[in-house]
Amino acid sequence: MIDWARISELRDEIGAEDFEEVVELFLSEVEERLDVLSADKPIPEQEEDMHFLKGSAMNLGFDQLAALCHEGEKSANSGVSVTGLKAIIETYETSKSEFLSKFDTTRAA
């Protein structure tokens, strides 16, 4: 679900303090985008949403979320409305919970 090696790599690259800021920004921006996900949007907007979410998820190592968003992006790119929005949101919530439970223990170190 989560690529912990990617997270460690990113944290090492930017430092612990900046990493916390990146995490806060990631969670905020992704949640804003998830709040407006809709199969009723025009397909180009769905594709843009999926592309944004995929890239964000990949940057922070949320692999399963990135994979679902990639599939959604491909669908929209083919002119088909994105399905599985509920699964995308649920995967984000599960990934976020797992990440924060581990991240909180690494912050204390």
Number of C-alpha atoms within 10 A of each C-alpha: 16 19 14 15 10 16 18 14 13 18 18 11 11 12 11 15 10 13 18 15 10 17 15 11 12 17 15 12 15 17 16 11 13 18 10 11 19 17 15 10 13 12 20 15 15 24 25 14 21 28 20 18 26 24 15 18 23 17 16 24 23 24 19 19 25 27 16 19 26 19 17 25 26 17 18 23 16 11 13 16 21 23 14 14 17 12 13 22 16 13 18 23 14 13 20 16 12 13 19 13 11 12 15 10 9 10 11 6 5
